[in-house]
Amino acid sequence: MIVKKISFATPLETLKDIKDDNIDVFVELEDGYSYTIVVATEQNLITQMNNSKKDFIEAGCPFVIVKELRKNIIKDAVQSYAEGNAYWLKLNHLSAEFDISVLDKMIEKMNKDND
């Protein structure tokens, strides 16, 4: 799927550390639909663990992970997520909207199919 437009909730120039931060990114595809994703640096994940005093990232919406918050890197990552009819971009965007009953039904169906 072709990425038509990428915009940022916060201007990249205002970030204090492009190697240790995260940002909401708005992605518009050629079909006109817009997706919101969170792009984070690998160092930011470590910072989050240190701040929470945990050895893991708590469960939540997934991140698109990059080395630095630079427009060209984010653009490349988003384009990668948009491949294959934007499967990974859609999954990332919609993950917070899944109802557990839908997921349970999917697992039940998989189990029946495997019997």
PyMOL commands that place a pseudoatom at each C-alpha (Angstrom):
pseudoatom trace, name=CA, resn=MET, resi=1, chain=A, elem=C, hetatm=0, pos=[0.000, 0.000, 0.000]
pseudoatom trace, name=CA, resn=ILE, resi=2, chain=A, elem=C, hetatm=0, pos=[1.310, 3.452, -0.834]
pseudoatom trace, name=CA, resn=VAL, resi=3, chain=A, elem=C, hetatm=0, pos=[1.887, 5.911, 2.001]
pseudoatom trace, name=CA, resn=LYS, resi=4, chain=A, elem=C, hetatm=0, pos=[0.373, 9.206, 0.897]
pseudoatom trace, name=CA, resn=LYS, resi=5, chain=A, elem=C, hetatm=0, pos=[1.272, 11.393, 3.886]
pseudoatom trace, name=CA, resn=ILE, resi=6, chain=A, elem=C, hetatm=0, pos=[3.095, 11.206, 7.215]
pseudoatom trace, name=CA, resn=SER, resi=7, chain=A, elem=C, hetatm=0, pos=[2.687, 13.863, 9.896]
pseudoatom trace, name=CA, resn=PHE, resi=8, chain=A, elem=C, hetatm=0, pos=[3.719, 14.162, 13.516]
pseudoatom trace, name=CA, resn=ALA, resi=9, chain=A, elem=C, hetatm=0, pos=[1.814, 15.120, 16.661]
pseudoatom trace, name=CA, resn=THR, resi=10, chain=A, elem=C, hetatm=0, pos=[4.888, 17.056, 17.752]
pseudoatom trace, name=CA, resn=PRO, resi=11, chain=A, elem=C, hetatm=0, pos=[7.372, 18.683, 15.373]
pseudoatom trace, name=CA, resn=LEU, resi=12, chain=A, elem=C, hetatm=0, pos=[10.511, 16.526, 15.227]
pseudoatom trace, name=CA, resn=GLU, resi=13, chain=A, elem=C, hetatm=0, pos=[12.662, 19.641, 15.680]
pseudoatom trace, name=CA, resn=THR, resi=14, chain=A, elem=C, hetatm=0, pos=[11.238, 20.155, 19.190]
pseudoatom trace, name=CA, resn=LEU, resi=15, chain=A, elem=C, hetatm=0, pos=[12.287, 16.735, 20.501]
pseudoatom trace, name=CA, resn=LYS, resi=16, chain=A, elem=C, hetatm=0, pos=[15.020, 16.950, 23.138]
pseudoatom trace, name=CA, resn=ASP, resi=17, chain=A, elem=C, hetatm=0, pos=[16.765, 13.698, 22.190]
pseudoatom trace, name=CA, resn=ILE, resi=18, chain=A, elem=C, hetatm=0, pos=[16.026, 11.997, 18.853]
pseudoatom trace, name=CA, resn=LYS, resi=19, chain=A, elem=C, hetatm=0, pos=[17.743, 8.853, 20.164]
pseudoatom trace, name=CA, resn=ASP, resi=20, chain=A, elem=C, hetatm=0, pos=[15.630, 8.625, 23.339]
pseudoatom trace, name=CA, resn=ASP, resi=21, chain=A, elem=C, hetatm=0, pos=[12.004, 9.565, 22.803]
pseudoatom trace, name=CA, resn=ASN, resi=22, chain=A, elem=C, hetatm=0, pos=[8.754, 8.492, 21.207]
pseudoatom trace, name=CA, resn=ILE, resi=23, chain=A, elem=C, hetatm=0, pos=[6.192, 10.276, 19.089]
pseudoatom trace, name=CA, resn=ASP, resi=24, chain=A, elem=C, hetatm=0, pos=[2.694, 9.818, 17.720]
pseudoatom trace, name=CA, resn=VAL, resi=25, chain=A, elem=C, hetatm=0, pos=[2.765, 9.550, 13.948]
pseudoatom trace, name=CA, resn=PHE, resi=26, chain=A, elem=C, hetatm=0, pos=[-0.244, 9.998, 11.679]
pseudoatom trace, name=CA, resn=VAL, resi=27, chain=A, elem=C, hetatm=0, pos=[-0.127, 7.978, 8.479]
pseudoatom trace, name=CA, resn=GLU, resi=28, chain=A, elem=C, hetatm=0, pos=[-2.473, 8.455, 5.538]
pseudoatom trace, name=CA, resn=LEU, resi=29, chain=A, elem=C, hetatm=0, pos=[-2.528, 5.721, 2.913]
pseudoatom trace, name=CA, resn=GLU, resi=30, chain=A, elem=C, hetatm=0, pos=[-3.583, 5.873, -0.701]
pseudoatom trace, name=CA, resn=ASP, resi=31, chain=A, elem=C, hetatm=0, pos=[-7.020, 4.493, 0.231]
pseudoatom trace, name=CA, resn=GLY, resi=32, chain=A, elem=C, hetatm=0, pos=[-7.593, 7.716, 2.217]
pseudoatom trace, name=CA, resn=TYR, resi=33, chain=A, elem=C, hetatm=0, pos=[-7.688, 6.033, 5.617]
pseudoatom trace, name=CA, resn=SER, resi=34, chain=A, elem=C, hetatm=0, pos=[-5.484, 7.483, 8.384]
pseudoatom trace, name=CA, resn=TYR, resi=35, chain=A, elem=C, hetatm=0, pos=[-3.708, 5.507, 11.067]
pseudoatom trace, name=CA, resn=THR, resi=36, chain=A, elem=C, hetatm=0, pos=[-2.063, 6.616, 14.286]
pseudoatom trace, name=CA, resn=ILE, resi=37, chain=A, elem=C, hetatm=0, pos=[0.998, 4.756, 15.517]
pseudoatom trace, name=CA, resn=VAL, resi=38, chain=A, elem=C, hetatm=0, pos=[3.612, 5.357, 18.182]
pseudoatom trace, name=CA, resn=VAL, resi=39, chain=A, elem=C, hetatm=0, pos=[7.205, 5.379, 16.983]
pseudoatom trace, name=CA, resn=ALA, resi=40, chain=A, elem=C, hetatm=0, pos=[9.834, 4.945, 19.699]
pseudoatom trace, name=CA, resn=THR, resi=41, chain=A, elem=C, hetatm=0, pos=[13.579, 4.619, 19.795]
pseudoatom trace, name=CA, resn=GLU, resi=42, chain=A, elem=C, hetatm=0, pos=[15.245, 1.558, 21.222]
pseudoatom trace, name=CA, resn=GLN, resi=43, chain=A, elem=C, hetatm=0, pos=[16.859, 3.748, 23.897]
pseudoatom trace, name=CA, resn=ASN, resi=44, chain=A, elem=C, hetatm=0, pos=[13.450, 5.125, 24.853]
pseudoatom trace, name=CA, resn=LEU, resi=45, chain=A, elem=C, hetatm=0, pos=[12.269, 1.603, 25.647]
pseudoatom trace, name=CA, resn=ILE, resi=46, chain=A, elem=C, hetatm=0, pos=[15.199, 1.235, 28.055]
pseudoatom trace, name=CA, resn=THR, resi=47, chain=A, elem=C, hetatm=0, pos=[14.413, 4.627, 29.573]
pseudoatom trace, name=CA, resn=GLN, resi=48, chain=A, elem=C, hetatm=0, pos=[10.791, 3.572, 30.074]
pseudoatom trace, name=CA, resn=MET, resi=49, chain=A, elem=C, hetatm=0, pos=[11.910, 0.384, 31.857]
pseudoatom trace, name=CA, resn=ASN, resi=50, chain=A, elem=C, hetatm=0, pos=[14.322, 2.343, 34.046]
pseudoatom trace, name=CA, resn=ASN, resi=51, chain=A, elem=C, hetatm=0, pos=[11.655, 4.928, 34.904]
pseudoatom trace, name=CA, resn=SER, resi=52, chain=A, elem=C, hetatm=0, pos=[9.180, 2.208, 35.866]
pseudoatom trace, name=CA, resn=LYS, resi=53, chain=A, elem=C, hetatm=0, pos=[11.921, 0.246, 37.673]
pseudoatom trace, name=CA, resn=LYS, resi=54, chain=A, elem=C, hetatm=0, pos=[10.997, -2.879, 35.696]
pseudoatom trace, name=CA, resn=ASP, resi=55, chain=A, elem=C, hetatm=0, pos=[13.008, -5.206, 33.478]
pseudoatom trace, name=CA, resn=PHE, resi=56, chain=A, elem=C, hetatm=0, pos=[10.370, -5.216, 30.727]
pseudoatom trace, name=CA, resn=ILE, resi=57, chain=A, elem=C, hetatm=0, pos=[7.988, -2.970, 28.831]
pseudoatom trace, name=CA, resn=GLU, resi=58, chain=A, elem=C, hetatm=0, pos=[4.508, -3.333, 30.238]
pseudoatom trace, name=CA, resn=ALA, resi=59, chain=A, elem=C, hetatm=0, pos=[1.798, -4.634, 27.945]
pseudoatom trace, name=CA, resn=GLY, resi=60, chain=A, elem=C, hetatm=0, pos=[0.106, -1.983, 25.855]
pseudoatom trace, name=CA, resn=CYS, resi=61, chain=A, elem=C, hetatm=0, pos=[-0.163, -0.683, 22.355]
pseudoatom trace, name=CA, resn=PRO, resi=62, chain=A, elem=C, hetatm=0, pos=[2.815, -1.773, 20.259]
pseudoatom trace, name=CA, resn=PHE, resi=63, chain=A, elem=C, hetatm=0, pos=[5.568, 0.563, 19.148]
pseudoatom trace, name=CA, resn=VAL, resi=64, chain=A, elem=C, hetatm=0, pos=[7.269, 0.911, 15.803]
pseudoatom trace, name=CA, resn=ILE, resi=65, chain=A, elem=C, hetatm=0, pos=[10.897, 0.861, 16.919]
pseudoatom trace, name=CA, resn=VAL, resi=66, chain=A, elem=C, hetatm=0, pos=[13.615, 2.926, 15.242]
pseudoatom trace, name=CA, resn=LYS, resi=67, chain=A, elem=C, hetatm=0, pos=[17.189, 3.912, 16.109]
pseudoatom trace, name=CA, resn=GLU, resi=68, chain=A, elem=C, hetatm=0, pos=[16.539, 7.654, 15.804]
pseudoatom trace, name=CA, resn=LEU, resi=69, chain=A, elem=C, hetatm=0, pos=[13.491, 9.865, 15.363]
pseudoatom trace, name=CA, resn=ARG, resi=70, chain=A, elem=C, hetatm=0, pos=[14.479, 11.245, 11.979]
pseudoatom trace, name=CA, resn=LYS, resi=71, chain=A, elem=C, hetatm=0, pos=[11.934, 11.816, 9.237]
pseudoatom trace, name=CA, resn=ASN, resi=72, chain=A, elem=C, hetatm=0, pos=[13.691, 9.551, 6.715]
pseudoatom trace, name=CA, resn=ILE, resi=73, chain=A, elem=C, hetatm=0, pos=[13.992, 6.678, 9.211]
pseudoatom trace, name=CA, resn=ILE, resi=74, chain=A, elem=C, hetatm=0, pos=[10.366, 7.000, 10.304]
pseudoatom trace, name=CA, resn=LYS, resi=75, chain=A, elem=C, hetatm=0, pos=[9.277, 7.174, 6.667]
pseudoatom trace, name=CA, resn=ASP, resi=76, chain=A, elem=C, hetatm=0, pos=[11.174, 3.966, 5.841]
pseudoatom trace, name=CA, resn=ALA, resi=77, chain=A, elem=C, hetatm=0, pos=[9.711, 2.185, 8.878]
pseudoatom trace, name=CA, resn=VAL, resi=78, chain=A, elem=C, hetatm=0, pos=[6.164, 3.291, 8.054]
pseudoatom trace, name=CA, resn=GLN, resi=79, chain=A, elem=C, hetatm=0, pos=[6.570, 2.193, 4.432]
pseudoatom trace, name=CA, resn=SER, resi=80, chain=A, elem=C, hetatm=0, pos=[7.723, -1.207, 5.660]
pseudoatom trace, name=CA, resn=TYR, resi=81, chain=A, elem=C, hetatm=0, pos=[4.624, -1.497, 7.873]
pseudoatom trace, name=CA, resn=ALA, resi=82, chain=A, elem=C, hetatm=0, pos=[2.454, -0.489, 4.888]
pseudoatom trace, name=CA, resn=GLU, resi=83, chain=A, elem=C, hetatm=0, pos=[3.629, -3.379, 2.704]
pseudoatom trace, name=CA, resn=GLY, resi=84, chain=A, elem=C, hetatm=0, pos=[1.283, -6.305, 2.060]
pseudoatom trace, name=CA, resn=ASN, resi=85, chain=A, elem=C, hetatm=0, pos=[-1.905, -4.224, 2.005]
pseudoatom trace, name=CA, resn=ALA, resi=86, chain=A, elem=C, hetatm=0, pos=[-0.719, -2.466, 5.192]
pseudoatom trace, name=CA, resn=TYR, resi=87, chain=A, elem=C, hetatm=0, pos=[-1.294, -5.546, 7.352]
pseudoatom trace, name=CA, resn=TRP, resi=88, chain=A, elem=C, hetatm=0, pos=[1.195, -4.587, 10.103]
pseudoatom trace, name=CA, resn=LEU, resi=89, chain=A, elem=C, hetatm=0, pos=[0.206, -0.929, 10.069]
pseudoatom trace, name=CA, resn=LYS, resi=90, chain=A, elem=C, hetatm=0, pos=[-3.469, -1.866, 10.464]
pseudoatom trace, name=CA, resn=LEU, resi=91, chain=A, elem=C, hetatm=0, pos=[-2.704, -4.418, 13.185]
pseudoatom trace, name=CA, resn=ASN, resi=92, chain=A, elem=C, hetatm=0, pos=[-0.566, -1.917, 15.091]
pseudoatom trace, name=CA, resn=HIS, resi=93, chain=A, elem=C, hetatm=0, pos=[-3.216, 0.810, 14.816]
pseudoatom trace, name=CA, resn=LEU, resi=94, chain=A, elem=C, hetatm=0, pos=[-6.170, -1.415, 15.734]
pseudoatom trace, name=CA, resn=SER, resi=95, chain=A, elem=C, hetatm=0, pos=[-4.534, -3.421, 18.521]
pseudoatom trace, name=CA, resn=ALA, resi=96, chain=A, elem=C, hetatm=0, pos=[-6.048, -1.252, 21.253]
pseudoatom trace, name=CA, resn=GLU, resi=97, chain=A, elem=C, hetatm=0, pos=[-9.510, -1.735, 19.749]
pseudoatom trace, name=CA, resn=PHE, resi=98, chain=A, elem=C, hetatm=0, pos=[-9.586, -5.531, 19.873]
pseudoatom trace, name=CA, resn=ASP, resi=99, chain=A, elem=C, hetatm=0, pos=[-12.253, -6.926, 22.121]
pseudoatom trace, name=CA, resn=ILE, resi=100, chain=A, elem=C, hetatm=0, pos=[-10.992, -9.932, 24.096]
pseudoatom trace, name=CA, resn=SER, resi=101, chain=A, elem=C, hetatm=0, pos=[-14.065, -11.932, 23.083]
pseudoatom trace, name=CA, resn=VAL, resi=102, chain=A, elem=C, hetatm=0, pos=[-13.111, -11.552, 19.421]
pseudoatom trace, name=CA, resn=LEU, resi=103, chain=A, elem=C, hetatm=0, pos=[-9.609, -12.790, 20.163]
pseudoatom trace, name=CA, resn=ASP, resi=104, chain=A, elem=C, hetatm=0, pos=[-10.986, -15.700, 22.199]
pseudoatom trace, name=CA, resn=LYS, resi=105, chain=A, elem=C, hetatm=0, pos=[-13.249, -16.664, 19.270]
pseudoatom trace, name=CA, resn=MET, resi=106, chain=A, elem=C, hetatm=0, pos=[-10.291, -16.550, 16.897]
pseudoatom trace, name=CA, resn=ILE, resi=107, chain=A, elem=C, hetatm=0, pos=[-8.300, -18.861, 19.171]
pseudoatom trace, name=CA, resn=GLU, resi=108, chain=A, elem=C, hetatm=0, pos=[-11.277, -21.193, 19.522]
pseudoatom trace, name=CA, resn=LYS, resi=109, chain=A, elem=C, hetatm=0, pos=[-11.600, -21.351, 15.732]
pseudoatom trace, name=CA, resn=MET, resi=110, chain=A, elem=C, hetatm=0, pos=[-7.882, -22.065, 15.353]
pseudoatom trace, name=CA, resn=ASN, resi=111, chain=A, elem=C, hetatm=0, pos=[-8.112, -24.859, 17.896]
pseudoatom trace, name=CA, resn=LYS, resi=112, chain=A, elem=C, hetatm=0, pos=[-11.074, -26.410, 16.049]
pseudoatom trace, name=CA, resn=ASP, resi=113, chain=A, elem=C, hetatm=0, pos=[-9.269, -26.112, 12.703]
pseudoatom trace, name=CA, resn=ASN, resi=114, chain=A, elem=C, hetatm=0, pos=[-6.241, -27.895, 14.191]
pseudoatom trace, name=CA, resn=ASP, resi=115, chain=A, elem=C, hetatm=0, pos=[-8.277, -30.815, 15.544]
for i in range(1, 115): cmd.bond("trace and resi %d" % i, "trace and resi %d" % (i + 1))
show_as sticks, trace
zoom trace
